[in-house]
Amino acid sequence: MYRTEDEKRADTKLGEAVLFLLREGAPVNESALLLRLQQMLMTEKDAAGRKATFSAIREAEAALGMRKQENAAGRVADRADASAPSGAVLKH
């Protein structure tokens, strides 16, 4: 897969955030990850670091948002399946 240097830097920032959480024994979940990335953004000293951290935040938010949408769509489909009469076929 081809990744730009900016994308590689953002990946590195994501990795740093996850490793920090693991070393601290903190939960590794979406809230903790985004909070750590925001903390990192506030302490970045150079423009390239801020840009990479900001990109990492956007990338994480986008990935988590897509997962939430998929989960919501799955719940809707599950409810539709559950409400169908026995033996009925649902058309999607």
Backbone hydrogen bonds in HBPLUS format (Angstrom, degrees):
<---DONOR---> <-ACCEPTOR-->    atom                        ^
c    i                          cat <-CA-CA->   ^        H-A-AA   ^      H-
h    n   atom  resd res      DA  || num        DHA   H-A  angle D-A-AA Bond
n    s   type  num  typ     dist DA aas  dist angle  dist       angle   num
A0008-LYS N   A0004-THR O   2.96 MM   4  6.26 154.2  2.03 149.5 157.0     1
A0009-ARG N   A0005-GLU O   2.92 MM   4  6.19 154.0  1.99 148.2 155.0     2
A0010-ALA N   A0006-ASP O   2.98 MM   4  6.25 155.3  2.04 146.8 153.4     3
A0011-ASP N   A0007-GLU O   2.92 MM   4  6.17 154.4  1.99 145.6 152.7     4
A0012-THR N   A0008-LYS O   2.96 MM   4  6.22 150.7  2.05 144.2 152.1     5
A0013-LYS N   A0009-ARG O   2.99 MM   4  6.33 153.0  2.06 146.4 153.3     6
A0014-LEU N   A0010-ALA O   2.96 MM   4  6.29 156.4  2.01 150.4 156.6     7
A0015-GLY N   A0011-ASP O   2.95 MM   4  6.21 159.4  1.99 148.4 154.1     8
A0016-GLU N   A0012-THR O   2.86 MM   4  6.14 154.2  1.92 149.5 156.8     9
A0017-ALA N   A0013-LYS O   2.99 MM   4  6.23 157.2  2.05 148.4 153.9    10
A0018-VAL N   A0014-LEU O   3.01 MM   4  6.31 162.2  2.05 152.8 157.2    11
A0019-LEU N   A0015-GLY O   2.89 MM   4  6.07 167.8  1.90 154.1 157.8    12
A0020-PHE N   A0016-GLU O   2.94 MM   4  6.08 155.1  2.00 145.9 152.7    13
A0021-LEU N   A0017-ALA O   3.09 MM   4  6.39 162.8  2.12 149.0 152.7    14
A0022-LEU N   A0018-VAL O   2.96 MM   4  6.26 160.0  2.00 154.3 159.9    15
A0023-ARG N   A0019-LEU O   2.88 MM   4  6.06 166.9  1.90 154.7 158.0    16
A0024-GLU N   A0020-PHE O   2.99 MM   4  6.16 149.3  2.08 149.0 157.4    17
A0026-ALA N   A0021-LEU O   2.93 MM   5  5.03 143.1  2.07 159.2 158.0    18
A0025-GLY N   A0022-LEU O   3.08 MM   3  5.09 150.5  2.17 100.6 109.8    19
A0033-LEU N   A0029-ASN O   2.90 MM   4  6.02 163.7  1.93 160.0 165.2    20
A0034-LEU N   A0030-GLU O   3.01 MM   4  6.10 170.0  2.02 149.1 152.0    21
A0035-LEU N   A0031-SER O   2.94 MM   4  6.05 158.7  1.98 147.9 154.6    22
A0036-ARG N   A0032-ALA O   2.92 MM   4  6.07 161.5  1.96 147.3 152.2    23
A0037-LEU N   A0033-LEU O   2.95 MM   4  6.20 162.2  1.98 151.9 156.9    24
A0038-GLN N   A0034-LEU O   2.94 MM   4  6.14 153.3  2.02 145.7 152.9    25
A0039-GLN N   A0035-LEU O   2.92 MM   4  6.22 151.8  2.00 147.9 155.9    26
A0040-MET N   A0036-ARG O   2.88 MM   4  6.15 157.0  1.93 150.8 157.3    27
A0041-LEU N   A0037-LEU O   2.90 MM   4  6.14 151.3  1.98 143.9 151.8    28
A0042-MET N   A0038-GLN O   3.09 MM   4  6.36 151.6  2.17 144.3 150.6    29
A0043-THR N   A0040-MET O   3.13 MM   3  5.27 137.2  2.32  99.1 110.9    30
A0044-GLU N   A0040-MET O   3.04 MM   4  6.14 116.2  2.46 145.6 161.1    31
A0044-GLU N   A0041-LEU O   3.43 MM   3  5.34 156.0  2.49  97.8 104.5    32
A0050-ARG N   A0046-ASP O   3.04 MM   4  6.37 157.7  2.09 152.3 159.0    33
A0051-LYS N   A0047-ALA O   2.87 MM   4  6.06 161.1  1.91 152.2 157.4    34
A0052-ALA N   A0048-ALA O   2.97 MM   4  6.15 161.4  2.01 146.2 151.1    35
A0053-THR N   A0049-GLY O   2.93 MM   4  6.07 159.2  1.97 147.1 153.0    36
A0054-PHE N   A0050-ARG O   2.83 MM   4  5.96 161.6  1.87 150.2 155.7    37
A0055-SER N   A0051-LYS O   2.92 MM   4  6.09 156.6  1.97 146.2 152.9    38
A0056-ALA N   A0052-ALA O   2.92 MM   4  6.15 148.2  2.02 141.1 150.1    39
A0057-ILE N   A0053-THR O   2.95 MM   4  6.26 152.1  2.03 148.1 155.2    40
A0058-ARG N   A0054-PHE O   2.99 MM   4  6.32 164.7  2.02 152.2 155.6    41
A0059-GLU N   A0055-SER O   2.86 MM   4  6.03 159.9  1.90 149.0 155.0    42
A0060-ALA N   A0056-ALA O   2.90 MM   4  6.05 161.1  1.94 147.8 152.9    43
A0061-GLU N   A0057-ILE O   2.87 MM   4  6.06 166.7  1.89 155.7 159.6    44
A0062-ALA N   A0058-ARG O   2.91 MM   4  6.04 157.0  1.96 147.0 153.4    45
A0063-ALA N   A0059-GLU O   2.98 MM   4  6.17 163.3  2.01 149.0 153.4    46
A0064-LEU N   A0060-ALA O   2.88 MM   4  6.03 164.7  1.90 154.0 158.5    47
A0065-GLY N   A0061-GLU O   2.82 MM   4  5.87 151.0  1.91 142.6 151.3    48
A0066-MET N   A0062-ALA O   2.98 MM   4  6.16 155.4  2.04 147.4 153.1    49
A0067-ARG N   A0063-ALA O   3.10 MM   4  6.32 154.5  2.16 143.1 150.0    50
A0068-LYS N   A0064-LEU O   3.00 MM   4  6.24 154.0  2.07 145.7 152.4    51
A0069-GLN N   A0065-GLY O   3.02 MM   4  6.27 155.5  2.09 146.4 152.8    52
A0070-GLU N   A0066-MET O   2.96 MM   4  6.21 157.8  2.01 149.2 155.0    53
A0071-ASN N   A0067-ARG O   2.90 MM   4  6.13 158.2  1.95 148.6 154.6    54
A0072-ALA N   A0068-LYS O   2.91 MM   4  6.10 158.6  1.95 148.1 153.9    55
A0073-ALA N   A0069-GLN O   2.93 MM   4  6.13 158.3  1.98 148.5 154.4    56
A0074-GLY N   A0070-GLU O   2.93 MM   4  6.14 151.2  2.02 144.9 153.1    57
A0075-ARG N   A0071-ASN O   2.96 MM   4  6.25 150.3  2.05 147.0 154.7    58
A0076-VAL N   A0072-ALA O   3.05 MM   4  6.33 155.7  2.11 148.5 154.6    59
A0077-ALA N   A0073-ALA O   3.02 MM   4  6.26 161.5  2.06 147.5 152.4    60
A0078-ASP N   A0074-GLY O   2.85 MM   4  6.03 153.7  1.92 145.4 153.2    61
A0079-ARG N   A0075-ARG O   2.95 MM   4  6.16 156.6  2.00 146.7 152.3    62
A0080-ALA N   A0076-VAL O   2.99 MM   4  6.24 154.9  2.06 146.9 154.0    63
A0081-ASP N   A0077-ALA O   2.88 MM   4  6.10 156.9  1.93 149.0 155.3    64
A0082-ALA N   A0078-ASP O   2.90 MM   4  6.08 155.4  1.96 146.5 153.5    65
A0083-SER N   A0079-ARG O   2.98 MM   4  6.12 142.6  2.12 143.0 152.1    66
A0084-ALA N   A0081-ASP O   3.37 MM   3  5.41 153.6  2.44  99.0 106.5    67
A0088-ALA N   A0085-PRO O   2.92 MM   3  5.42 161.9  1.95 138.3 139.5    68
